[in-house]
Amino acid sequence: MADGMTPRVSGVPRPVDARSRVESLDVIRGFALLGILGPNIIAFAWPQMAMYEPGAMGQAAEYLGRGVNAAANQIGHTIVEVFFFGKMMLLFSLLFGAGVVMYARKFEGGPRCRKCKHDLTGLDDRAACPECGSRKRARANLADGAGLWYMRSAWLLVFGLLHAFGLWYGDILVWYAVAALGMTWWIRRLEPMALMVLGGAMYLGGVIMMLLFMIIGLVAQEHGHHDFSATVIPEVVAYRGSYLQAFWSRVPTLVMMYVIMIPIGFFWMASGMFAWGIALTKLGVLTGERSTRFYARLALFGLGGGLALTAAVLALLHASGTPMPGFVFQGVGQLVGAPISLGYAATMILLLKLGALRPLTSALAAVGRMALSNYFLQTLICTTLFYGYGFGYFAEIQYPWLFVVMGGIWAVNIVFSLLWLHFFRFGPAEWVWRSLTYMSLQPMRRASAVGGPAPSA
């Protein structure tokens, strides 16, 4: 099946409504955006070591003279490891790959808008483009597509660097943009099976390099050359202090990430996951083009098998006496949790196909259409809440209350998205990104659109 354009339902080819396909991607994206706050909120609210070692929360709390609920913190940390960590990032990566396919389709086939490259097939020659309002037409040109893809990725890199250095070291946009600026645009032409194999090779290569990097760190600690816990108190002081203190605390972390971790590991991991996303889109999996039975089985086996595998790996790491098992799990958690990610995606698509929980899927779709804006909004809320130049709750809120805060931020994301998209066609960050990519201001208010839902950026 070329580019997933002809779906298979119970073995019978039939056309698929394009809006349904986009909705499935938006719903999954919204689910992943909310879910990624699970591991991220630990990084916002506590020193870095707390992301893989819950005892660091106790160390930080004791330094501040606060009581420590070690049992609740361990349970909360385990819940995040099993249900959230790595799973949402993999979903985002698969969707990024899907985005490559969807973006490339803007430059294939019939007449296009000369300004924004929107597909104008079937519209009257005198009709305005429903995307930007222009009346100028041009033929599709893949060379234009490549140029705009790299422009789009370059601006994502700029956003990521501003986000990382200006607000939060945990930014993922830089990692994705660097991978997108690599081979992603060109490998989309490969057949799905070739993409799966190539993606697997790149991903596993990156995982192996990351694990070797972690082992070196553990060996250095065992021989007294490095102490992970030594960073806990300085981070508490910095992130409870001024903006400049927080800034200078995150700079070394970012330099280490960009100089070491991206080249040896994450570039290859991200590129591999993007390749998988392209393949799964071409096969019609992520776009909701398979049968209801297919998604029911994928949800059942993905969630059931993935949860069992993840729990088994965690239990093995803790039982084997591995030093800092949570640190090691950082390297393998995404890999062993991959079935859960697919199970989550299948569950979301299944809800859409069955028409179940429509208020939920509509809310998730709205969040997904504004994923970049909501990602930045989460950062603004969390840094304001936790950092010293805001309300100063860094190293204060432990589990289970950290989950309560997370739920409150989810509510803000959902309400913000629904209200914004009632009046506007794009999220604010998506609008800026799109306008910079095409080097012209894009129409913002929904009144300028010609029917249809608010489009995805």
TORBAVO-558951 format. One line per field, with one value per residue (C-alpha): z, y, x. Coordinates in Angstrom, 3 decimals. Example, Ala and Ser with C-alpha at 12.3 -4.5 7.8 and 13.67 -1.06 7.14 Angstrom:
2
zz = [7.800:7.140]
yy = [-4.500:-1.060]
xx = [12.300:13.670]
! end
This chain:
457
zz = [0.000:-1.128:1.616:3.424:0.990:0.430:3.744:4.418:6.539:6.973:3.825:1.624:0.216:0.545:0.645:3.980:4.987:5.376:8.354:10.295:9.614:10.847:13.912:14.915:14.802:16.781:19.457:19.934:19.973:22.623:24.733:24.482:25.273:28.494:29.383:28.931:31.875:34.058:33.887:33.078:36.228:38.324:36.333:36.873:40.580:41.831:41.151:38.107:40.128:41.354:37.819:38.312:42.063:44.363:47.319:45.897:46.749:50.368:50.303:48.946:51.324:54.356:53.331:53.438:56.785:55.344:56.190:53.732:52.587:51.166:50.547:48.611:46.613:45.668:44.611:42.582:40.934:40.007:38.510:36.311:35.235:34.322:32.684:31.481:31.150:27.555:26.333:25.562:23.987:21.661:20.708:19.947:17.851:15.870:15.249:14.127:11.536:10.553:10.151:7.560:5.408:5.860:5.110:1.977:0.614:0.381:-2.494:-4.398:-6.908:-8.183:-8.041:-4.916:-3.400:-4.443:-1.025:1.483:-0.779:0.362:-1.910:-4.110:-6.024:-6.737:-6.037:-8.678:-10.326:-9.064:-5.473:-2.684:-0.843:2.276:4.142:3.558:1.310:-1.644:-5.194:-6.790:-7.887:-8.666:-9.452:-6.732:-6.376:-4.068:-4.184:-2.556:-0.012:0.951:1.317:3.500:5.585:6.425:7.075:9.381:11.211:11.527:13.206:15.529:16.505:17.276:19.413:21.213:22.014:23.335:25.399:26.760:27.704:28.566:30.637:31.123:30.485:29.774:26.347:23.673:20.644:20.033:19.968:17.473:15.295:14.965:13.907:11.508:9.885:9.127:6.859:7.871:4.824:2.407:4.034:3.865:0.264:1.440:1.685:5.138:5.815:4.893:7.166:10.050:9.648:9.193:12.100:14.318:13.497:14.226:17.381:18.886:18.000:19.900:22.886:23.084:23.025:25.731:27.906:27.485:28.527:31.624:32.510:32.340:34.761:37.181:37.071:37.735:40.774:42.060:41.931:43.621:40.534:40.364:42.816:41.304:44.616:44.879:42.440:44.474:46.985:44.525:42.246:45.143:45.932:42.283:41.324:44.506:43.754:41.069:37.345:36.735:39.305:37.543:34.162:35.126:36.768:33.583:31.154:31.999:31.655:28.233:27.023:28.071:26.305:23.062:22.876:24.034:24.253:20.933:18.742:20.414:21.171:20.750:17.140:16.152:18.517:17.299:13.632:14.161:15.839:13.069:10.527:12.427:12.446:8.679:8.152:10.452:8.659:5.246:6.559:7.761:11.435:12.959:10.658:11.757:8.463:9.836:11.105:14.516:15.296:14.458:16.947:19.621:19.387:19.312:22.388:24.266:23.477:23.528:26.927:28.491:27.151:27.539:31.160:32.025:30.292:31.896:35.367:34.875:33.812:36.753:39.184:37.697:37.962:41.610:42.559:40.860:43.044:40.075:41.403:40.774:38.931:37.996:36.227:34.148:33.425:31.836:29.038:28.436:29.652:26.282:24.494:26.791:26.970:23.184:23.204:25.742:23.433:20.580:22.942:23.945:20.286:19.407:22.329:21.204:17.619:18.845:20.817:17.659:15.479:18.021:18.650:22.373:24.981:22.355:24.806:25.814:22.291:21.193:24.096:23.299:19.626:20.590:22.813:20.009:17.426:19.777:21.015:20.668:22.424:25.179:25.589:26.176:28.441:30.650:30.982:31.852:34.486:36.060:36.129:37.585:40.209:41.212:40.546:42.983:40.707:40.751:43.701:44.816:45.428:44.081:46.152:48.153:46.565:46.948:45.781:45.697:45.553:42.520:40.625:41.766:40.345:37.123:36.853:37.341:34.515:32.284:32.962:31.997:28.756:27.806:28.631:26.964:23.785:23.503:24.077:21.787:18.883:19.179:17.832:16.094:13.508:15.075:18.504:19.075:18.849:15.818:14.112:14.685:13.509:10.396:9.541:9.916:7.801:4.893:5.548:5.544:8.162:8.122:8.710:12.370:13.080:12.244:10.347:7.574:7.093:4.622:6.714:8.398:11.733:12.830:10.905:12.398:12.102]
yy = [0.000:3.230:5.867:4.415:5.974:2.842:1.312:-2.321:-3.161:-6.882:-7.407:-5.243:-2.037:1.068:4.842:6.522:9.944:12.188:14.033:10.753:9.941:13.352:13.046:9.776:11.414:14.406:12.254:10.152:13.311:14.885:11.728:11.664:15.376:14.987:11.724:13.034:15.349:12.216:11.877:15.555:16.882:15.101:16.939:20.233:19.772:17.917:17.555:15.527:12.479:12.137:11.099:7.719:7.502:8.370:8.501:11.819:13.301:12.354:13.812:17.121:17.252:16.547:19.339:21.713:20.301:18.711:15.340:12.490:10.062:7.473:4.800:7.146:8.495:4.980:4.002:7.205:6.712:3.114:4.198:6.709:4.117:1.518:3.639:6.852:6.830:6.295:5.373:8.909:9.875:6.874:7.900:11.427:10.044:7.777:10.723:12.842:10.160:10.204:13.963:13.470:11.422:13.829:16.828:15.232:14.646:18.420:18.298:15.295:14.996:17.733:21.529:23.231:26.670:28.562:30.230:27.395:24.278:23.144:20.515:22.212:19.121:19.272:23.003:25.503:27.251:30.588:29.444:30.782:28.355:27.133:27.112:30.622:32.451:32.837:32.400:31.588:28.023:25.898:22.285:20.052:20.135:17.782:20.062:22.754:20.177:19.364:23.035:23.776:20.631:21.740:25.284:23.916:21.718:24.574:26.772:23.888:23.793:27.518:27.083:24.178:26.050:29.038:26.736:24.709:27.525:30.029:27.893:24.174:21.705:18.853:20.207:17.517:19.794:20.183:16.407:16.002:18.919:17.601:14.193:15.824:17.774:14.488:11.720:11.643:13.460:11.124:7.736:8.235:6.956:3.449:0.596:-0.058:-3.240:-1.538:1.355:-1.009:-2.769:0.445:2.058:-0.934:-0.868:2.861:2.675:-0.327:1.184:4.322:2.346:0.339:3.493:5.083:1.978:1.993:5.647:4.766:1.826:4.119:6.455:3.635:2.314:5.825:6.074:2.633:3.662:6.989:9.118:10.445:10.933:11.307:12.416:15.329:17.322:17.130:19.929:22.381:21.961:22.594:25.816:26.904:26.193:27.746:30.822:33.502:33.115:33.437:30.735:28.375:29.310:28.603:25.341:23.952:25.071:22.216:19.690:21.013:21.078:17.439:16.489:18.272:17.400:13.774:12.313:13.519:12.379:9.004:8.040:10.113:11.191:7.526:6.566:9.411:8.732:5.077:5.913:8.388:5.600:3.358:6.120:6.578:2.826:2.537:5.488:3.947:0.717:2.634:1.723:5.198:6.735:4.446:2.581:-0.962:-2.960:-2.586:-6.140:-5.239:-2.347:-4.374:-7.072:-4.561:-2.803:-6.078:-7.610:-4.317:-3.228:-6.674:-7.884:-4.524:-4.047:-7.563:-7.073:-3.680:-4.982:-7.996:-5.872:-3.513:-6.422:-8.041:-4.844:-4.364:-8.009:-8.407:-5.879:-3.600:-0.285:2.502:0.295:3.321:4.823:1.658:1.560:5.012:3.279:0.338:1.574:2.904:-0.263:-2.692:-0.324:-0.093:-2.546:-0.292:2.702:0.796:-0.386:3.196:4.277:1.344:2.155:5.773:4.731:2.061:4.676:6.784:3.905:2.878:6.448:5.860:8.521:11.214:14.122:12.594:12.005:15.476:17.037:15.002:15.972:19.657:19.245:17.364:20.061:22.498:20.146:22.648:25.410:23.036:21.752:25.314:25.984:23.033:24.477:27.958:26.588:24.245:26.613:29.338:26.963:25.262:27.627:30.259:33.188:31.933:30.371:28.438:24.954:23.188:20.037:20.611:18.588:14.814:11.966:11.531:15.327:15.561:13.577:16.074:18.933:16.985:16.513:20.234:21.048:18.522:20.376:23.691:22.160:20.793:23.920:26.186:24.081:23.838:27.563:28.645:26.439:27.716:31.055:30.254:27.780:27.127:27.227:30.370:28.523:26.544:29.782:31.332:28.145:27.919:31.628:31.436:28.278:29.859:33.311:34.913:35.522:32.745:33.400:32.893:33.351:30.464:32.837:32.872:29.114:27.544:24.865:21.872:21.494:23.571:22.155:20.561:22.295]
xx = [0.000:1.644:1.858:-1.130:-3.570:-5.649:-6.705:-7.412:-10.424:-10.986:-8.890:-11.146:-9.602:-11.765:-11.238:-10.660:-11.893:-8.837:-10.277:-10.592:-6.941:-5.796:-8.017:-6.380:-2.948:-4.183:-5.805:-2.665:-0.539:-2.770:-2.633:1.166:1.485:-0.475:1.236:4.774:4.196:4.348:8.150:8.729:7.124:9.760:12.433:10.616:9.992:13.085:16.832:17.809:18.787:15.181:14.166:15.836:16.444:13.494:15.867:17.111:13.718:14.318:17.823:16.523:13.556:15.745:18.117:15.129:14.006:10.869:9.387:9.909:7.213:9.618:6.964:4.674:7.615:8.719:5.188:4.766:8.139:7.263:3.925:5.751:8.339:5.716:3.021:4.691:8.470:9.620:6.153:5.039:8.355:8.106:4.563:5.759:8.597:6.286:3.989:6.928:7.615:3.951:4.259:6.994:4.618:1.717:3.936:5.384:1.886:1.476:3.962:2.669:-0.171:-2.443:-2.542:-1.263:-1.504:1.624:1.837:1.265:1.320:-2.143:-3.739:-6.341:-7.447:-11.176:-11.541:-12.618:-9.669:-10.958:-11.530:-9.330:-7.087:-8.944:-5.654:-4.259:-6.740:-4.368:-5.722:-2.369:-1.739:1.299:2.082:3.435:7.201:9.084:12.127:9.978:8.917:12.496:13.380:10.366:10.926:14.453:13.268:10.589:13.121:15.621:13.014:12.135:15.800:15.701:12.576:14.202:17.407:15.461:13.270:16.193:18.549:15.855:13.510:14.180:16.997:14.556:13.592:13.150:12.702:16.440:16.867:14.027:15.102:18.658:17.328:14.836:17.662:19.404:18.160:14.488:13.083:14.857:14.321:10.546:10.756:11.727:9.250:7.738:9.724:12.995:12.073:11.339:14.694:16.663:14.840:15.541:19.248:19.553:17.468:19.259:22.625:21.684:20.384:23.607:25.718:23.565:23.881:27.655:27.687:25.638:27.885:30.918:29.154:28.342:31.903:33.219:30.946:31.966:35.638:35.004:35.613:32.068:29.198:25.728:24.225:26.665:24.542:21.316:21.868:23.486:20.447:18.072:19.923:20.043:16.441:15.101:17.181:17.164:16.645:20.390:21.163:18.768:20.225:23.835:22.807:21.246:23.968:26.419:23.599:22.665:26.250:26.686:23.443:24.264:27.957:27.779:24.289:22.857:25.789:26.342:22.784:19.705:20.244:20.222:17.397:15.190:15.974:15.102:11.797:10.978:11.578:9.167:6.568:6.913:6.517:3.480:1.869:2.459:0.937:-2.132:-1.614:-1.250:-3.843:-6.683:-6.957:-6.897:-9.850:-11.405:-10.304:-6.695:-6.668:-8.453:-5.796:-2.954:-4.342:-4.791:-1.417:0.461:-0.777:-0.850:2.478:4.192:3.143:4.266:7.631:8.224:7.341:9.603:12.589:12.119:11.853:14.964:17.005:16.046:16.491:19.876:21.613:22.306:23.637:21.114:18.581:16.478:19.482:19.934:16.195:16.546:18.448:16.109:12.716:11.624:12.700:10.873:7.886:7.445:4.491:2.741:3.187:1.580:-1.146:-1.897:-2.065:-4.324:-6.633:-7.017:-7.773:-10.188:-12.122:-12.387:-13.534:-16.165:-17.277:-16.771:-15.891:-16.302:-15.805:-12.467:-11.179:-12.323:-10.433:-7.321:-7.545:-7.668:-4.603:-2.860:-3.527:-1.804:0.923:3.785:1.846:0.786:4.343:5.555:2.560:3.509:7.003:5.712:3.337:5.876:8.843:6.608:5.273:8.513:11.416:12.627:11.794:8.177:6.373:9.456:8.014:11.118:11.830:8.649:5.823:6.134:3.923:0.951:0.444:2.706:0.072:-2.572:-0.495:-0.075:-3.847:-4.373:-1.970:-3.751:-7.009:-5.386:-4.038:-7.452:-9.465:-6.909:-6.926:-10.704:-11.206:-8.381:-9.436:-12.973:-11.692:-8.406:-7.153:-3.738:-2.192:-0.082:3.254:2.054:1.044:4.476:6.210:4.075:4.471:8.256:8.423:6.502:7.990:4.555:1.882:-0.688:-4.414:-5.172:-8.863:-11.176:-13.448:-10.829:-11.074:-13.456:-15.101:-13.514:-11.794:-8.824:-5.894:-2.839:0.486]
! end
